[in-house]
């Protein structure tokens, strides 16, 4: 596997050479040796400390070029852990730069892992070189093509619109057509947005639609898509099932929708925990709170800086 280091990354790392001899480098060596030998091991806590981010990033390119796919996968996980929560923009951008290079990984699973990790970063974390790598991957029709389409939409690489449009047409796999449509919708393409909403509105709102279609409506960030989700949020029709497998009961789909809207709306009255669940002990009261909030805030702002 060929690993390419961008000029921006080299410049960033030039200022971190003195960090490379710090203790985290030794910990990384031991950690990756264990991974290479097939031993499952937790990432050393010391290498995840914010003040060690530069040293860790400086050391990772050597491991990213490793011939063992498990080692490269561990590198990508470290890049996500170190980068996505970093307060320094330069560190997040350097992490993204290395991750996008990982999109070229010859291992299908690793390539998919990289694309998933990239969705945890902000739009500002992708510099021009990183965006160019995404364009190249799209042009090569690399692994996990539908994920690539959505990533392009998130980054609003509108110069790719006319290259994406043919994938919306009959003759392509249904999953590819849908991914191309929502990608274009995210980039404010009118015809794609209309087609997305036409398809969504003709389906009954139930568990399948909530889990498979509504996440893409939220992803699109289109006003009409979010308004449709809010409309469904306010319905008392019990078309979804509770999460309790031992005692399933019909419930309003709003309980699911209020979680999907949380990362999308500025000033949203509820927060999600790390698992993506609403932070509440009373879901009935939480749904009531969200419904009332939308009544009081008809001019809500849709956030676009995250995937």
N, C-alpha and C positions, 0 to 999 in steps of 0.2 A: 504494500500500500504506500502510495506516495503522499507525503505530508508537506504542505506548502505553508510557509510562514509569511504573512503579509508585512509590508514595510512599516505599517502603523504598529504592528505587534512588536517588530524588532526595535522600533524607537521606544516603545513603552518599556520593553524589557531591558534596554540599555541603561536605564536609570535604576535597575533593581539588582545588578550583579552582586553588590555587596550583601544582599539578603540571602543569596543562594547558598551560602555556607552555614546558615542558621540550622538549628536543631530540626525543624520540620523537614528538611531535606533528607536527613537520616531516617526519620520516621516514614517518609514516603518510600524510601528505598526498601525498608523492611515490609511495609504494607504491600507494595506491588510485587515483591518477591513471593509473598504469601499467596497473592491472587494468581500469580503465574503458575504456582505449584498446585493450584486447585483448592486451596484452603480459604473458606469463607471467613472474612474478618471485618470487623467494624472499622470505619474510617477513624484514624486517631484524632481525638478531640482537639489536640494542639494545632493540627493543620487547618482546622476550621475557624480558628480565632481570627477576627477581622484584621488584627495587626500583622498577621502572617500571610495575608492574601497575595501580596506581591511576590514573596518568596515561593509560595506554592505555584503560582502561575508561571514563574520563571523556570520551575523544575518540570512542569508537566509535558512540554513538547517532546521530550525524549521518550517518555512513556507512551505518548500518543502515536509514536511511530513503531511501537512494539508489534511483533508479528502475532502475538497471542490476542485473540479477540476479546477475551475476558479482561485483559489488562486495559485495552482501549475502552471498553465499556466502563470500567472503574474510573478511568480518566474523565470520561464524559459526565459521570455522576459527580465527581469532584468539581468539575468546572461549573456545573449547575449549582452545587451547594455553596461554593465559594463566591460565585458571581452574582446570582440572582438577588441575594439579599444584601449585597454590598452597597454602602452609601456613596462610595466614590464612583462617579460615572466612568472614569478611565478603567477601573477594574471590571466593571460590568461589560464595557465595550471589548476589553481584551478577552474576557471569558467567552463572549459571543463570537468573537473572531475565531477562536480556536474551535468552538463548537460547530460553527458553520463549516469549517474544514472537515469536521467529523461527518458531515453529511455525505462525504465521498467514501466513507468506510465501505469496504467490500463485503462486510457482514451485514446482511439484511436487518437483523435485529438491532445491531448497533446504529445503523442509519435511522431506523425508526425511533430509537431512544433519543438520538440527537434532536430530531425534529420535534419530539414531545418536549424536550427540555427547553428548546428555543422559545416555545410558547409561554414560558414562565418569566420572560424578560420584557422590559418595556420597549416601545418603539424607538426611543432615543438611544437605546443600547446598541443599535445596529448602525455601524458606520458604513460609508459607501462600499468599502471592500467586502464587508459581510453581505451586503445586499447584492453585490455583483456575484458572489459565490452562490447565492440562492438563485439568481438568474441562470447561472451556468447549470446548476442542478436541474432546474426546470427544463432548460433546453435539451439536456441529455435524457430527459424523462426518467430520472433516477428512481430508486426504490421509494415506496410510499408516496406515490404521485399525488394522491388526494390531500395528503398532509402538506405537501409542497404548495399546492394550489391555495390552500387556506392560509398558509404562511405568507404567500405573495399578497393576498388580499389584506391581511393584517398590516403588512408593511406598506401597503398602498403603492405598489410598484406599477403604476398605471401605464407605463410604457410596455407592459406585458399584456395589456387588455386584449389586443387583437390576436395575440398568440393563444390566449386562453379561450377566446370565444368559440373556436371550432370544437372544443371539448364539451360544449354545452349541447351539441347536436346529436341526433339519433345516429347510432352506429358505434358510439362509445359506451363503455359499461355504465350502468345506472349510477353507481357510486361516483364515478368520474364526472358525469354530467352534473350531478347535484353539487359536487365540490366546486366545479367551475362556476356554476350559477351563483352560489353563495359568496365565492371569492370576488366575483365581479360586483355583486351587490354591496359587499364591504367597501368597494372602491366607488360607490355611488353610481353605478351603471343603472340607468332607469329601466331598460328592458329586462335586465337580469333580476332586478328587484321585483318588478311586476310578475315575472315568471315564478320567482321564489314564493311570493305571497299567494299566487293563484294555486300553486301546489299545496301550500300549507293550509289554506282555508278550506280546501275540499276534503280534508281528512278530519275524522272525528277526534276530538281532544280526549285522549286516553293515555294510559301508561306508555304505550309504544311511541306515540307522537311526542309526549313530554320528554322521553329519554332520547329519542332519535332525531327529532325535527327541531324542537324548541331550542336546544343548545346552539344550533346553527342560526336560528333566528336571532338569538342573543349575540352570537358572534358577528352577525352582519352589521349590527349597530344602526340599522335603518329605523327611522322614526316609526314607519308603519308596522314594522316587525315587532318593535318593543310595545307599541300601542296594542297590537293584537295579543301579545302575551299578558299585558295588563288587563285586557278585556277578559281573557280566560282566567286570570287570577281572581277576578271578581265574581266568577260563576260559582254558584252553590251546588251545581250538578255533581253528583258523586260518581265520576267516571274513572277514578283511579283507585288503586288498592293500597292499603297500609303496608308498611315495611315489615310488619310482624308476620313472619312466615307461618307461625303456629296458630295465629288468630287473624287471618286476613279479613279486612272489612272494607267496604266501599267508602271512599273519602273524596272530598273536593280536590281537584288537581292543583289548586292554588298553593297547597302546602309544598309541592315540589317547585312550582314556578317561582315562589318567593325566594327560594335559594338561588335559582338560576339568574334572577335579576340583580342580586346583591352586588356582584362585581361590576355591573354595567351602568348603574345609576349613581350620579353624584349626590352625596348627602343622604343616601339610603338609610332608613331608620334601624336596620338590623345589620349585624356583622356575621361573617362565617368563621367557623373554627378551622383548624388545619386540615380537617377531613372533608371540608366543604359543606358541613351542616350548619344550620342557623344556630347561633348561640342563644338558646332559650330553653326554659323548662316547661313552657306553656305554648304549644304550637297554635292553639286556638286563638290565644291573645296576640301572638306574633302576627298571624295572618290578618287579624282585625287591625292591628297597628299599621301594617303595610297598606292595606286597602284605604284606610283613612288618610295615610300620608299622600297617596296618589291623588286623592280628592283635593287635598290642600295644596298640592304642587303639580298642577296640570302642565306647567312649563318646565318640568324636570329636564336636567341636562344629562345627555348620554356620554359616557366616558369612552374615549377611543385610544388611549395611550397603551392599553394592554390588550392582549389577544382575546 
